[in-house]
């Protein structure tokens, strides 16, 4: 369901997998791994029907240029502890799930 970009911790996978089945991290994917090119990440998310979760503005620019798929979940959150990112995603689970069925391709979640 979610593809966690490398600018977020790969440890999110184990914390989110029950809430978002099929969640993966870029750094754990053999074809991508750490330092993967953004185009490869974009293509992987598209081909595997994953929501790309990132803090990176570059993927918002990809979305503006190419449109979905994949859809992008942009986290407006500064440097913070893992549990803060985990809670942001879990607390917005209903919004994320409903986003899957909508036509728009960008969901922005702000740190509150």
C-alpha positions in Angstrom: 0.0 0.0 0.0 2.7 2.5 1.0 6.2 3.0 -0.3 8.3 4.8 2.3 10.9 7.1 0.7 14.4 6.9 1.9 14.1 10.3 3.6 12.0 8.5 6.2 13.1 5.6 8.3 12.7 2.1 7.0 11.7 1.2 10.5 8.3 2.6 9.7 7.4 -0.5 7.7 7.2 -2.7 10.8 5.3 0.0 12.7 2.7 0.5 9.9 2.3 -2.9 8.2 -0.7 -3.8 10.3 -2.4 -0.5 9.5 -1.3 -0.4 5.9 -0.7 -3.9 4.5 1.9 -4.2 1.8 4.0 -1.3 3.0 7.6 -1.3 1.8 10.6 1.0 2.2 12.8 2.1 -0.7 16.0 1.1 1.1 14.8 -2.5 1.5 13.9 -3.1 -2.2 16.6 -4.9 -4.1 16.0 -3.0 -7.3 16.1 0.4 -5.6 18.1 0.5 -2.3 19.7 3.4 -0.6 20.4 6.4 -2.9 18.0 5.2 -5.6 17.3 7.6 -8.4 13.9 9.4 -8.0 12.8 8.3 -11.4 13.3 4.6 -10.4 11.4 5.1 -7.2 8.6 6.8 -9.1 8.5 4.0 -11.7 8.5 1.3 -8.9 5.6 3.0 -7.0 3.6 3.3 -10.3 4.2 -0.3 -11.4 3.4 -1.7 -8.0 0.3 0.5 -7.3 1.9 2.0 -4.1 1.3 5.4 -2.5 4.6 7.2 -2.3 5.2 8.6 1.2 7.8 11.3 1.3 9.0 14.5 2.8 10.7 15.3 -0.5 9.4 18.2 -2.6 10.9 16.5 -5.7 8.1 13.9 -5.8 5.5 16.7 -5.6 7.2 18.1 -8.7 7.0 14.7 -10.4 3.3 14.5 -9.5 2.8 18.0 -11.0 4.7 17.1 -14.2 3.5 13.5 -14.7 0.3 13.2 -12.7 -0.7 10.0 -11.0 -0.1 7.2 -10.7 1.6 6.9 -8.4 -0.2 9.0 -5.8 2.0 11.0 -3.4 1.5 11.5 0.3 3.7 14.5 1.2 4.5 14.9 4.9 5.1 18.4 6.0 7.1 17.5 9.0 10.6 18.5 10.0 13.3 16.4 11.5 11.6 14.4 14.2 11.5 11.1 16.0 10.2 8.0 14.3 7.1 7.8 16.5 6.0 11.3 15.5 6.0 10.2 11.8 4.3 6.9 12.7 1.5 8.8 14.6 1.0 11.2 11.8 0.3 8.4 9.4 -1.7 6.3 11.8 -3.8 9.3 12.9 -4.6 10.0 9.2 -5.3 6.4 8.2 -8.9 7.1 7.2 -7.8 10.1 5.1 -5.1 8.0 3.4 -7.4 5.1 2.7 -10.0 7.4 1.2 -7.3 9.1 -0.8 -6.7 5.8 -2.6 -10.2 5.9 -4.2 -10.1 9.6 -5.1 -9.1 11.1 -8.4 -6.5 13.6 -7.0 -3.0 12.4 -6.7 -1.5 14.5 -3.9 -2.3 14.3 -0.2 -0.5 16.7 2.1 -0.3 15.8 5.8 0.8 18.6 8.1 2.5 18.1 11.5 0.1 19.4 14.1 
